[in-house]
């Protein structure tokens, strides 16, 4: 099984097969519009614009599981991303990445590539580690997504 064998809901709630992206390099990210990491949209947009003609695609999945930092509807999130960050890559339906309602794509991604730690260079890392350890003291030993803007390449 591969990432291309999954179906996900697009921004209108319609099922889309990831087979349409077969042969492309995918960066899959769970995002949030009101997070300390939200400025990463600027970097993601820049990377996408630089490499989209070479078969690179970002698949953006808004997720409100971490501190309620992706409020609003998928349409509202998409509008914010387009206007504020000039996002042109696909934004899919808001999802859950952990727990009983996590989408199968994320179950697969977490099985294939578990948690490898936080970026120790980032200024928010101590804060995130503190928050995550209070929610899940054993966070380093499971594959759950820990926060917004976790990426799978």
Backbone bond lengths (Angstrom), bond angles and torsions (degrees), N, CA, C in turn:
res aa  C-N    CA-C-N  psi(-1)  N-CA   C-N-CA  omega(-1)  CA-C   N-CA-C  phi
1 X - - - 1.452 - - 1.527 108.66 -
2 X 1.322 116.01 146.58 1.465 120.64 177.98 1.527 109.52 -135.07
3 X 1.297 115.20 173.18 1.469 121.03 179.80 1.530 111.06 -57.70
4 X 1.324 116.51 -29.68 1.467 121.13 -176.86 1.533 113.25 -73.42
5 X 1.322 116.79 -9.64 1.461 120.96 -179.94 1.528 113.18 -86.50
6 X 1.312 116.90 0.53 1.469 120.57 -176.72 1.517 112.12 -100.46
7 X 1.323 113.67 154.81 1.460 121.61 172.10 1.519 107.68 -114.93
8 X 1.324 115.20 142.85 1.464 121.69 178.34 1.518 107.89 -135.12
9 X 1.308 115.98 163.72 1.465 119.47 177.57 1.521 109.79 -90.33
10 X 1.331 115.23 133.01 1.460 119.98 176.60 1.526 109.80 -76.54
11 X 1.312 116.49 -173.90 1.466 121.06 -176.51 1.527 113.36 -66.62
12 X 1.320 116.94 -11.76 1.470 120.99 177.67 1.533 111.65 -102.89
13 X 1.342 116.32 2.80 1.460 120.88 179.41 1.515 114.49 85.06
14 X 1.335 117.11 8.53 1.469 121.81 179.41 1.528 109.84 -89.82
15 X 1.339 116.49 139.14 1.462 120.14 178.06 1.522 110.95 -67.62
16 X 1.328 115.16 135.26 1.458 122.76 179.94 1.524 107.44 -130.86
17 X 1.315 116.75 132.19 1.456 120.91 175.94 1.528 109.20 -80.84
18 X 1.327 116.02 135.41 1.461 119.17 176.98 1.528 111.56 -74.21
19 X 1.342 117.09 -4.13 1.469 120.20 174.13 1.527 111.03 -58.65
20 X 1.326 116.75 -26.17 1.470 119.63 179.83 1.525 111.71 -64.28
21 X 1.341 116.99 -15.36 1.464 121.27 179.30 1.526 112.42 -104.40
22 X 1.336 116.32 5.83 1.458 119.83 -179.10 1.526 110.00 -57.90
23 X 1.325 115.73 137.70 1.456 121.28 -178.80 1.519 113.33 88.80
24 X 1.312 117.27 -4.12 1.465 121.59 178.65 1.531 109.09 -104.75
25 X 1.312 115.42 158.97 1.459 121.39 173.49 1.520 106.85 -88.50
26 X 1.338 116.12 122.43 1.460 120.67 -176.15 1.522 111.16 -108.13
27 X 1.312 115.58 137.77 1.457 122.69 167.83 1.525 105.57 -117.23
28 X 1.321 116.00 112.24 1.463 121.94 -177.16 1.520 107.77 -102.68
29 X 1.329 116.19 128.61 1.466 120.56 -174.62 1.523 110.86 -138.61
30 X 1.339 116.12 139.44 1.467 120.38 170.24 1.528 106.63 -95.31
31 X 1.303 116.72 127.80 1.463 120.70 -169.85 1.518 112.46 -121.07
32 X 1.327 114.42 169.81 1.462 122.28 176.17 1.524 107.99 -154.24
33 X 1.308 116.59 139.71 1.465 121.01 -175.20 1.521 114.00 -89.12
34 X 1.330 117.62 -8.26 1.466 120.13 -178.48 1.527 111.40 -129.81
35 X 1.309 116.23 47.12 1.461 123.40 -176.24 1.529 109.04 -118.13
36 X 1.318 116.69 156.54 1.458 119.81 174.71 1.516 112.72 -61.36
37 X 1.330 116.61 -20.53 1.465 121.24 177.72 1.532 112.83 -92.76
38 X 1.323 117.68 0.06 1.467 121.38 -177.91 1.533 113.21 -54.62
39 X 1.348 119.65 -33.06 1.470 118.29 176.28 1.529 114.05 -57.75
40 X 1.337 117.60 -13.65 1.464 119.46 175.51 1.525 111.93 -61.82
41 X 1.318 117.11 -20.64 1.469 119.02 174.60 1.527 110.47 -54.99
42 X 1.328 117.43 -38.88 1.468 120.47 179.21 1.522 110.82 -61.36
43 X 1.326 116.69 -45.01 1.461 120.98 179.40 1.523 111.31 -67.14
44 X 1.325 116.31 -42.05 1.463 119.69 178.47 1.525 111.10 -62.00
45 X 1.325 116.61 -42.58 1.465 120.76 178.29 1.521 110.65 -61.70
46 X 1.316 116.70 -42.57 1.461 121.09 179.76 1.532 111.32 -63.18
47 X 1.327 116.53 -46.71 1.470 120.84 178.94 1.527 110.35 -62.61
48 X 1.319 116.27 -44.32 1.463 120.20 179.77 1.526 110.69 -60.07
49 X 1.318 116.44 -48.14 1.464 119.81 -178.53 1.524 111.87 -62.59
50 X 1.313 117.02 -33.89 1.462 120.45 -179.38 1.530 112.50 -72.40
51 X 1.327 117.35 -35.06 1.465 119.88 -171.22 1.527 115.83 -116.30
52 X 1.320 118.55 0.93 1.469 119.76 -176.13 1.527 112.53 -61.45
53 X 1.314 117.92 -32.72 1.463 120.47 179.87 1.529 112.45 -74.78
54 X 1.336 116.07 -9.78 1.464 121.54 177.84 1.528 112.04 -100.56
55 X 1.331 117.04 13.30 1.455 120.77 177.31 1.517 114.68 89.68
56 X 1.320 117.47 20.98 1.464 122.26 178.90 1.520 109.48 -97.48
57 X 1.348 116.63 131.29 1.464 121.27 -179.82 1.527 109.15 -133.99
58 X 1.312 115.78 136.91 1.460 121.60 171.90 1.521 107.29 -100.48
59 X 1.327 116.10 130.52 1.457 122.03 175.21 1.528 106.81 -109.94
60 X 1.318 115.92 110.73 1.463 123.33 -172.47 1.526 110.02 -101.34
61 X 1.332 115.58 121.41 1.459 122.12 179.65 1.525 109.54 -116.94
62 X 1.330 118.26 99.94 1.467 119.89 176.43 1.529 110.12 -59.26
63 X 1.330 114.82 141.73 1.466 120.81 -178.20 1.523 109.23 -143.51
64 X 1.314 116.24 129.08 1.467 122.03 -176.47 1.531 112.20 -103.73
65 X 1.331 117.79 16.59 1.465 121.05 -174.49 1.520 114.52 -78.29
66 X 1.303 118.63 -14.89 1.459 121.19 -173.17 1.522 110.10 -112.97
67 X 1.309 115.25 90.29 1.460 120.82 177.66 1.510 114.57 73.73
68 X 1.327 118.08 16.73 1.464 120.42 179.40 1.517 112.76 60.68
69 X 1.340 116.67 36.82 1.459 121.19 -172.80 1.530 114.47 -93.17
70 X 1.329 116.43 10.00 1.467 121.29 173.06 1.526 107.90 -129.36
71 X 1.339 116.17 63.74 1.465 119.22 -177.92 1.525 111.34 -74.48
72 X 1.301 115.25 165.27 1.460 120.32 176.91 1.510 112.11 91.40
73 X 1.317 113.88 177.52 1.459 120.86 178.75 1.521 110.06 -81.38
74 X 1.310 115.56 166.82 1.460 119.62 175.80 1.524 110.13 -58.47
75 X 1.327 117.83 -41.20 1.471 121.23 179.38 1.526 111.18 -61.67
76 X 1.325 117.18 -40.65 1.469 120.42 178.90 1.524 111.35 -67.44
77 X 1.319 116.25 -40.34 1.461 120.60 177.75 1.524 109.99 -63.30
78 X 1.319 116.17 -45.37 1.466 120.63 179.90 1.525 110.69 -60.54
79 X 1.323 117.49 -43.34 1.464 120.89 179.04 1.528 111.00 -62.29
80 X 1.321 116.91 -43.55 1.468 120.84 177.18 1.522 110.64 -59.09
81 X 1.320 116.50 -45.54 1.464 120.79 -179.12 1.521 111.97 -64.47
82 X 1.316 117.21 -39.93 1.469 120.98 179.95 1.533 111.16 -68.24
83 X 1.324 116.49 -44.54 1.464 120.24 -175.51 1.522 112.99 -78.02
84 X 1.302 117.28 -42.80 1.463 121.32 -173.10 1.527 113.19 -86.85
85 X 1.337 116.46 -34.06 1.462 120.24 -174.40 1.527 113.52 -120.52
86 X 1.330 117.12 2.90 1.470 123.17 178.18 1.528 112.86 56.70
87 X 1.318 116.34 35.06 1.465 122.17 -178.91 1.525 109.73 -68.27
88 X 1.338 115.42 130.45 1.464 121.95 177.05 1.523 112.09 -117.79
89 X 1.310 117.53 -14.09 1.465 120.73 -179.08 1.526 109.91 -76.34
90 X 1.332 117.33 164.24 1.469 120.57 -175.26 1.533 113.30 -64.24
91 X 1.317 115.32 131.22 1.458 122.74 171.87 1.525 106.23 -112.31
92 X 1.314 115.43 124.02 1.457 121.27 -176.09 1.523 110.70 -96.99
93 X 1.326 115.51 179.20 1.458 121.78 179.82 1.528 110.20 -61.80
94 X 1.320 116.16 147.58 1.464 121.11 177.09 1.528 108.62 -60.92
95 X 1.334 115.40 136.25 1.466 120.87 -173.78 1.528 111.36 -131.72
96 X 1.331 113.88 175.73 1.454 121.90 165.84 1.523 107.15 -113.86
97 X 1.329 115.65 137.90 1.461 121.21 -176.72 1.522 112.77 -104.09
98 X 1.334 116.84 -11.29 1.467 122.99 178.99 1.523 109.77 -133.85
99 X 1.323 115.24 156.21 1.460 119.85 170.67 1.516 114.77 89.01
100 X 1.316 114.16 -168.54 1.466 121.51 -174.67 1.524 113.28 -61.59
101 X 1.325 117.91 -27.65 1.468 121.15 -176.81 1.525 113.72 -104.04
102 X 1.341 117.12 11.82 1.467 118.21 179.12 1.521 109.14 -65.18
103 X 1.324 115.06 145.09 1.461 118.42 -179.59 1.534 109.73 -76.91
104 X 1.336 117.48 149.69 1.465 121.06 -177.53 1.530 113.77 -55.29
105 X 1.321 118.07 -34.16 1.466 119.94 178.37 1.522 110.34 -56.44
106 X 1.312 117.27 -44.40 1.466 119.94 -178.65 1.523 112.14 -72.72
107 X 1.312 118.47 -30.36 1.465 120.76 173.21 1.524 108.52 -59.95
108 X 1.320 115.62 -46.04 1.467 121.51 178.85 1.531 111.28 -62.81
109 X 1.320 117.37 -49.45 1.465 121.03 -178.06 1.525 111.26 -58.44
110 X 1.315 116.45 -42.70 1.466 120.31 -178.85 1.528 111.61 -68.21
111 X 1.327 116.83 -32.91 1.467 119.98 176.94 1.527 110.69 -69.96
112 X 1.319 115.89 -37.02 1.462 120.56 -177.19 1.524 112.75 -76.91
113 X 1.318 116.47 -33.96 1.470 120.47 -175.35 1.519 108.36 -144.66
114 X 1.302 116.65 96.42 1.458 121.35 -177.96 1.519 113.25 -76.03
115 X 1.297 115.51 -176.08 1.464 123.20 -178.00 1.524 110.80 -64.90
116 X 1.328 116.21 129.51 1.462 121.51 -179.59 1.522 112.68 -116.73
117 X 1.309 117.88 9.59 1.458 120.38 178.92 1.516 112.19 104.87
118 X 1.317 114.61 171.52 1.462 121.62 179.30 1.520 110.24 -96.91
119 X 1.310 116.31 159.85 1.460 122.84 175.23 1.526 108.12 -70.73
120 X 1.307 116.93 104.84 1.467 121.29 -176.01 1.525 112.51 -66.92
121 X 1.313 117.59 -15.71 1.464 121.40 -179.73 1.527 112.70 -82.36
122 X 1.325 116.84 -18.92 1.468 119.92 -174.23 1.521 110.73 -78.05
123 X 1.321 115.63 137.78 1.471 121.35 -176.79 1.526 113.77 -63.72
124 X 1.324 117.84 -24.86 1.464 120.63 -179.27 1.532 113.92 -87.66
125 X 1.324 117.23 -6.66 1.461 120.58 -176.04 1.531 113.24 -56.07
126 X 1.331 120.60 -46.98 1.472 118.58 179.31 1.531 113.04 -59.90
127 X 1.309 116.89 -37.24 1.463 120.99 179.54 1.523 110.09 -67.17
128 X 1.332 116.17 -46.29 1.464 120.87 -179.35 1.529 110.38 -63.41
129 X 1.326 116.83 -44.06 1.467 119.60 178.77 1.525 110.94 -58.65
130 X 1.317 116.55 -41.40 1.462 120.91 179.82 1.530 110.91 -63.24
131 X 1.329 116.01 -46.59 1.470 120.56 -179.67 1.524 110.78 -63.52
132 X 1.322 115.81 -49.00 1.465 120.71 -176.42 1.529 111.15 -64.22
133 X 1.327 117.36 -39.53 1.471 119.36 -178.82 1.522 111.88 -67.51
134 X 1.323 117.68 -27.10 1.467 120.30 176.05 1.531 110.98 -73.42
135 X 1.316 115.99 -34.90 1.467 120.84 178.79 1.527 110.61 -75.14
136 X 1.341 115.74 -42.41 1.461 121.46 -176.43 1.525 108.92 -143.40
137 X 1.335 118.41 93.04 1.464 120.91 -178.48 1.530 113.47 -57.87
138 X 1.317 117.49 -22.72 1.464 122.28 -179.18 1.533 111.67 -100.15
139 X 1.331 116.77 24.45 1.472 120.84 -171.97 1.521 113.90 -57.87
140 X 1.310 118.06 -29.94 1.467 119.67 -176.98 1.529 112.50 -71.02
141 X 1.324 116.55 -15.76 1.464 120.64 -174.55 1.520 114.36 -107.57
142 X 1.322 117.95 12.95 1.466 118.96 175.29 1.524 109.56 -133.12
143 X 1.298 115.03 164.73 1.467 119.79 -173.37 1.523 113.85 -92.92
144 X 1.330 118.09 3.80 1.467 119.30 179.72 1.523 111.40 -56.14
145 X 1.316 115.10 148.66 1.460 120.76 172.85 1.523 106.42 -67.54
146 X 1.323 116.43 135.85 1.459 120.15 -174.03 1.518 113.86 -95.81
147 X 1.347 117.25 -29.06 1.462 119.28 -175.25 1.528 109.30 -163.39
148 X 1.303 114.46 -179.64 1.467 122.12 178.75 1.528 110.69 -67.63
149 X 1.309 114.98 153.48 1.456 124.76 175.72 1.529 112.87 66.77
150 X 1.331 116.53 33.04 1.457 120.75 168.68 1.525 106.31 -77.23
151 X 1.330 115.69 134.93 1.464 119.99 -172.82 1.520 111.81 -120.26
152 X 1.329 114.58 144.84 1.460 122.92 174.26 1.521 107.10 -126.58
153 X 1.319 116.48 126.80 1.466 121.48 -179.50 1.516 109.21 -107.61
